[in-house]
């Protein structure tokens, strides 16, 4: 059997050796992310899968759990980036959209992972190379060709021509994405049709000039010493060469007496130099209309006629806080960026290596189901929020008890609270492993991950045996010298009052404080005072130790079970999840779920991110975002 991503060729000779080596050392890129895989109980190290941080180095695309529709396009891009031979291993996955049918599909469990990798190794040895292979085109990577001005990137046209601002020939570029380009938001252009019409008009004008003057050579507007008898690209900068006559005109300002009108007035006279705006250019000397040519300086002794001034190069660019004018770059991170939560989508506007602006999004989630029973709702909610499924079950159980007027015995409530605290410990350790991965602390990542796996489903006596190892790790983290220099003093956040982030800033807000079950255990909220990334680390370490103490007092752990429901009712409940309070409004009709609405901390916390990281260096910004422990899966619905 051939792999879905087999490489073309006969499996013989050296290729057989390559296939055997690949089968022995499978290298996997995990989606949605290692944090989700850990939360689902998958031990990738024990299974012998080598993880890589980029699809370019992967031979296996490991899909952990059902893949939400919002991530299918991104997953297809990851698959397209992987070199052949490549294969797909799906653990409990449903529809995969544009992706090929998985080479191996197994249950979502550690046993399924082990058997799936063994099956995959056999397939790789036998089918890594094939005579005939199938091409794969990711819809999100479809390309279109458009034309833009090298000096004015806001000028975009669907046809070749000249820039209506400076007269430079538009250059071809390939743009990804299947959606047509509307060129919205470009100053000085009402829409793409206007832009295209202007470029086309300039193109016809250029043809007329070129035919009349019949240039004998071509030159580069940026490097006038470069000359060629045929069209081409500049060997120094790659810019398209322009006719020699056009270059001369750019250097001296006037375009054959052709007057260019501007949509808006230019800036004031700059002492004889060209005045510039985002809408157009005009020679500051009266009697001269048109361009000085891509920012060319006027005729000044000692300056070449084709000299490209920085005024022209930076025309229309935003000004940084330090006064420098640079081109800002839009850069996406996620939804599978290592070190950030799986599923988190981050769009950064970079001013050099600083953050000029940011947009952050969670998962595009569907409304909670109606017309189902309580067990089905609890299962679906737990599957939809894989980073804290026990808290979601407890939340559903409490809301159902309120709706039906039932109350569980005190010892049962305490055992259920212990289950939530166990998940809090595992979740904080999982977060710590992700932060360590992002910061390059491999040893800490391995220790935190191993402890998270041992805690996730442990019973009370097993947790007591591991408590000393966990506390030793926490002491080493807080007194060690590796994390404090990287976290102290960055990302101080005072506007959030809930969850570990709020408590790290000194707000004693905790939904557990008002619950009788926790009051009987002597619970009191723990807080820090600085509110920075280091305070958030100390807060989660303190909460891990506190949860260990609470579980030791209870002595038993019980996963919530839904109460019996036969009538109508409405219930509301709040649970302090590992990331803050989540609230569920539940309405029952004839014992079935009529409506359900979930509110989580994600949206309120994510709203603070753009202002929090503004003007930070990129590395610090990513560290700060990681320190918040955002859960993109728990978006309100």
N, C-alpha and C positions, 0 to 999 in steps of 0.2 A: 504494500500500500504506500502510495506517495504522500508526502506531506502537503498541506495546503500552501506552504511557502517553499516548496522544493526549489533547488537551484538546477538550471538546465545543464544536462550532461549525463553521460553514462556512469553508473556506479561501478567503477573498476579502477584497479591500480591505486594511485595516490588518493583518489577520491574516496575509496573504501576506508583508507587509513584516516582521512579527515572526518568522515562520517562516524567512525568508531570513537575518535577523540571527542567529537562534539557530543555524542551520546553519553560519554563518561562524565563530562564536565558541562552539564547544562547550565546556561546563564540566563536568568530570568529577569524580566522587567515586570513588576507587580502593579496591577491596577485593581481598584482605585488607589491603593497605596499600602505600604507596610503597616501603617497604623491600623487600617481596617483589617488587614490579614491577622495582625496580632489580636485585635479585639474579637475576631471570629475564632480564635483558638488555634491558628495554624502555626506550626513550628517549622519554618522554612529551613533553618539550620539543620535540624534533625533529619529532614527529608533529603538533604544533600544538594539543595538548589543554591547555586551561586547567584547572589543578587547584584545587579548593576544599576547605576544611577541614570543611565541614558539608553534609549532604544537602540542606538547605534552599536552598542556592545552586547546586545541581547540576542539569544537564539530562541527563547521561549517567552511568549506573552502569557503571563499567568493572570487569569481573571478570577479574583476572589469574591465570590458571592454574586448575586444578581446585579447586573449592570444597568443602572437607571438610564432611561432614554436620553437624559441631558448629557450623558458622558459617552454616548455611542460614537458621535462624530470625532471627538477627541481620541477615543480608542482606535478608530480607523486610521487616524494620522500617525499614532504611535506604531501601528502595524506596518504602515507604508514606510516608516523610517528604519525599520529593522532590516538588516542585510539578510539575504538568502544564504543558506537554508534557514528557515524560521518555522515555528509551529505555535499552535494555540492550545493551552491547557485551561479548560473551564471548570471551575468548582462551583457546582450548584447554580450555574448561570442560566438565565432565560434567553430572550431574544437578544441577538447581538447586532441587529441592524445591518449595516453595510459590511461588517466583518465576515470573512469566510466561516464556514461551518467548522467548529473546533475540531482539532485532530483527536483530542481525547476529552471526554466529559465525564466527571465523577462527582460523587457526593461531596458536599461542603463539610469536610471533616479531616482530621489528621490522617486517618486511615485512607480516605479517598485521595488525599494528596500523595501519600506514599505509593499507592497502587497506580495513580495516574502518571506519576513521573516514571515509574518502571515501564508502563506501557509506552510512554513517550520515548524512552530510551531505545526500545526495540524498533519503534517506527523510524527514529532518526537513523539508526544503523542501516536500515533496509531501504529507506525512501528519501534520504537527504538530497539525492540527485535523481533527476527524472529526464527522460527524453523530451517530453512536452510539459510545459509549465503554463499556468494561467496568470495573466497580468492582473494586477490589482490597482484600481484607481480610487483613492479616497475622495468622496464628494467634497470634503472641505479643502482639498488641495487642487481642485480644478483651477485652471489658469485662464486669464484673459489678457489681452494686450492693450495697453493704453499708452498715450504719449504725454510727456510732461516737460516742463522747462527746467534745465539744470539749475538755473538761478532763482526761479520762482516756482517751487514745487506745488504751490496751491493752484497753478495753472495746469489743468488736466484736460485732455481731448481724446476722443475716440478715433481721431484721424491724424495723420502727420500734418505738420505745418510749422508756423512760427509763433513764438510767444507774443501775445498782443501787448505785453508790457515793455519788453526789451528787444524784441525782434529776433532773439536767438532761435535756432532750429529746435523744435521739440524732439526729444529723444524717446526711444521705445523702452518700455519696462513691462515686466510680467507681474501681474497682480493675482494673488491666490484668492480662492473663494468663488462660488458659483453665482453669487448675487451680483446683479449689474451695479456698476459704480454710478452713484448719483452725484458725487462730488459735492456733497452738502457741507456747509460750514466754511467754504473758502471765501475769504473776503474779496470783494470786488467782482464777484461772479454771482449772478442771480441763480443760475442752475447750470447743469452740464451742457444743455443745448446751447446756451449763450456762449459758454466757453468754447465749445466746438465750432460754433459759427465764427467767433472771432479768430480762432486759430486757422480755420479754413480760409477766411478772408486774407489773413496775413500770409498764408501759404501761397495763394494766387498772386498776391503782390510780390512775394519773393521770386516766384517763377518769372514774372514779367521783368523784374530787375536783372535776374540771372541771365535771361535770354538776351536782353539788350546789351549788357555789359560783357557777356561771355568771358567770365574770369578764367585766367590762365592757370591759376593755382588756388590751393585751399590752405587755410591756416587755422590754428587753435585760438579761440578768444582768450584763453587763459595763458597760453604760451605762444606769443606771436612769432617767436624765432622758429617755431615748427612750421614747415611749409611742405606741401605735397602737390603734385600735378593731378592727383585723383582724389575723390572723396575717401574718407576713412575716419579712423579714430586717432586721437593724440597719443603718442607712445608714452607721454609723461603722466597724463591725468585720465586718459580714456574718454575724454569729451569728444563729441563728433566735430570734425573739422568743418569750417564754414567757408564759403567763397571769399577770396581775398578782398574783393570789392566790398562785401558786407562787413568784413573785419575792419576795414578802413573806416567805414561809416560808424561802426560802434566806437571806434577810438576818438572820433571827432564830433560826435553828438548828433548831427542832423541826419534824418533818413530821407534824403532826396526832397527836403522841404515838406514831407508828410507830417502833418500836425496830429499829435496823439492827444485825445481828450481823456481827462481823468474823471472817475466817478466822484471823487472828493478832492478838496484842495490839499496841496502839499504842505509840508512843514515850512517854517520861516526860512529866509535866506541864511545860509550857513557860511557867510563871508566869502561868497564867490564860488563855493563848491556846490555840487549837485544836491538839491534837497530831495528827500526820499520819504515816502509813506508806504503803507501796505497796499495802496490803491494804484500807485503809479509813480513816475519819475518826471522831473522837469528841470531843465537847466535853469539855474538861478539867475543867469544873466538875461535881461530882457532882450527880445528879438531872436532867442534861440528856442525853438520848440523841439519836442521829441526827447530822446534819451541821450545821456552821456555814454550809453552802451554798457550795460551790465555793471554799473558802478565804476566805469572808466573815469579817471581823473581828467580835469580839463587840461588844456595845453599849458603846462608849467615847465619852465626850464629844468632839465635834469630828470624829468619823469617821462618814460616812454609813452607814446600815444596810446598804446593798448594796455597800459598798466591797470590792473584790476584792484580797485581800492577796497578796503575792508568795509567801507560804508555800503558798497553795493553787495558785497558778499553776505552781510548780515541784515540786509534790508528786510523788514517785516518779521524778523525773528524776535522772540520774547526776550526780555531783559531779566537776567538772574539777580538775586538779592545782592550779589557782590558787584553788580554793575556790568558784568560781562554779557555780551549778546551771543547766544549760542542757539543751535537748532535742537529743540527738545524732541525726544524720541519716545514713541509709545511702545511699551514692551509688555507682553502678556506673560504671566507666570501661572502655571496650573493648567488644568485641574490635577495633573499628575506630577507636580514638581517635588522632587525629594526634599524633605525637611519641612514642607508645609503640609497641612492636613489634606488627605486625599479627597478630591472633589472640590476643594477651595479654588476659586478663580479670582485672580488678582491682575488688574491692568494698571501698570505704573507708567507715569509720564516722567521720563528721566531727563534731568538737566545735568549733563555730564554723568557723574556717578551719584548725584543727589536726586531726591524725590521732589519733583515739582507738583505732582498731583497723583491721586490714586483712586481706583474704583475697586470695590471688593464685592463678590457675590458668592452666595451659597448655592445649593442645589435647587433646581427648578422642580418643586415638589407638587404633587397632585393633592387634591383635597382628601381628607380621611374618608374611608368607605362608609356607606350607610346600607341598611338592610342586611347586616351581618350580625352574628351573635357576639357576645363579649369575648369569647376565646379567640375568635377570628380577628376581631379588632386588636386585641393584645398582641397576637402573632404578627399582624401586618405592621403595627406600630413599632414593635421590637425589630423587625426586619428593616424597616425604613430608617431607623436610627441605630446603626450597628455599633457605634461607639459607646452607647449606654442602654442596651436592651433591657436589663433588669429594672432600671429606673423607669423605663416606659411601661413595663408590665405592672410595677407597683403603682404608677400613676393611674393606669387604667383600672386597676383593682380598687383603689381608693375612690375614684369617681363613681364606679359602679356601686360600691357600698353606700355612698351618699345617695345615689339615685334610687336604690332599693330599700334604704333605711336599715341596712344590716351593719353589724359591727363584729369584727373578729375578736377572739380572745386575746388577752394581753400578751401571753407568751408567744402567740402566733404573730402578733404585730411586732414584737421585739425581734423575733427570728427573721421576719421580712425586712425590718430595718437593718439587721446585720447583713442581709444579702445586698442591700443597697450600699452599705459601707464597704463590703468586699469589692463591689464594682468600683467604688470611689478609689480604693487603693490601686486596683488594677489599671484604672483609667489614668490616674496621676503618674503611675510608673510608665505607662505607654506614652504619655505626653513627654515625660523625661527622656525616654529613648529617642523620640522624634527630635527633640531639641538637641540632644547630644549628636544625633546623626547630622543635623544641619550644621552644627558647629565643628564637625570633624573629630569628635571625641569617641573613637570607636570602642574603647574599653568600657566606658560608661554606658554607651548604647547597648552593648552586649549584656552587661550586668543587669541593667534596668529591664531589658526585654526578657531575660531569663526569669527574673523575679515576677514580672507581670504574668508570664505564662503559668508559673507555679501557683499564683494567687487566684487566677481567674475563676476556677471552679473548685477551689480547695474547700474542704470542710473545716469546722472550727478547730479541731485538734491539729490538722495539718497546718493551718495558719499560725497556730501557737508555736509550732516547730520552726516555722520560717520567720517568725517575728524578729529574732535577733539579727538574722542576715539583712532584713529590710532596714532595721534601725541602724546597723553598721553602715549601710550604704547612705542613708540620710545624713549621718554624722560626717561621713567623708565628703559628701557634696557640700555641706554648709561650711565646713572648715577647710576645704581644699583651696588651692590657689588657681585652679584652671577656669572656673566659671565666673568668679566674682569680677575679674577685670573685663570680661566680655559682657556682663549683664548689669553691673552697678551703674546707676546714673542715666540709663537710657530708657525711653518709653514710659516715663512717669505719667500715669493716667489717674485723674481725680474725678472725672465726670461719671464713672460707673460705680454704683453703690452695691450691686448684687454679685453673688458668686465669689469664687476665689480672687478674681480681679478686684472686685470692690473691697473685699476684706483685706487684701494686700495693701490697699490705700487707707486703711483705718476704719472702714465702715463695718460695724458689727451687725450686718444684715445676713440672716440665715434662716431659711424656712424651717429648719429643724428646731429652732429655739422655741417655737410656739406649739410644738407637738408634745403631748403627754408622755408618749413612749420615750422620747429622748430626755424629757425632764426627769423621768424616773431613773435614767442612767447617769444623771448629773451633767448633762451636756451644757456647755457654754461656748459661744462662738470664739474662735481664735482670730486675731487680727495682726497685721503689721502696720507700718506707718509711712514708708517711703513711697509706695505705689509704683516703683519702677520694676524692670524685668527681674532684678535680683530679689526684690520683695515678693514677687509672684512665685519665684522658685522656693523661697523660704516658707511662704504660705502653704504651698502644696505639700512640702515636706512635713510641715506641722500637722496638716490635715491627715496625712497618711498615718502618722504616729497616733493621732487622736482616734482615727477609725480602728486601729489595732486595739486600742484600749476599750473602745465601745464594744467591739466584737468579743473581747475576752470576758466582759461583764455579762453579755447575753449567753454565750456558750453554745449557741445553736444557730444554724442558718437555714432559712426556708424560702424558696422561690415563691412569689405570690401566685395564688390560684383564684380564678375569677369566681365570684359568688353566683348562686342561681338567681335568675331574673325571669319573672313572669308577667309583670305589669308595666305601668307607665311611670316615668319619673325623670327628674333632672338632677344631676350631681356635678359638683365642681371640686377639684382637688389640686393641690400643689405639692410637688416633691422637689427637694433640693438635690438636683442631679450633680454629677461631678463638675459641671460648668455653671451651675446656678439654678434658680428656681424655674421649673416648667409647670404650666397649668393646663389642665384638660377640662373642658366643658363637655358633658356627655348627656344626651337625651335618649331615653328608652321609650319604645312603644311596643306593647305586647311582648316585652322581654327582648326585643331586637333593637339594635342601634339605629335610631332615627337620624341623629346628627352628632358630630364630634368635631371639636375645634381645639387645636393645640397651640399654645404660646410658649416660646422658648427664649433663652437669653441671647440667641445668636444675632438677631437683627439689631438690637440695641447696642451690643458690643461692637459689631462690625461697622456701625455708623460712625464710631469714634476713630476708626483706623486712618482715614485720609488725613485728618488734622493731626493725629498722633505722630505719623511718620513723615510729615511734610518737612522738607529741607534736611532730612536725615540722609546719610550715606546709604547706599543700597544694602550693603552687608548688615549694617545695624538695623535697617528697616525690616529685613527679612527675619532677623533674630527677634525683634520686638513683636512682630506678627506671630511668630512661633510661640513666644512666651504667653500669648493671650489664650492659647488652647481653644481656638475657635472650632466649632462643630458644624460644618456646612450641611451635614445631613439632617440636622434638627431644625431647619428653617420652619417658622410657624406655618401652619396649614389649617 
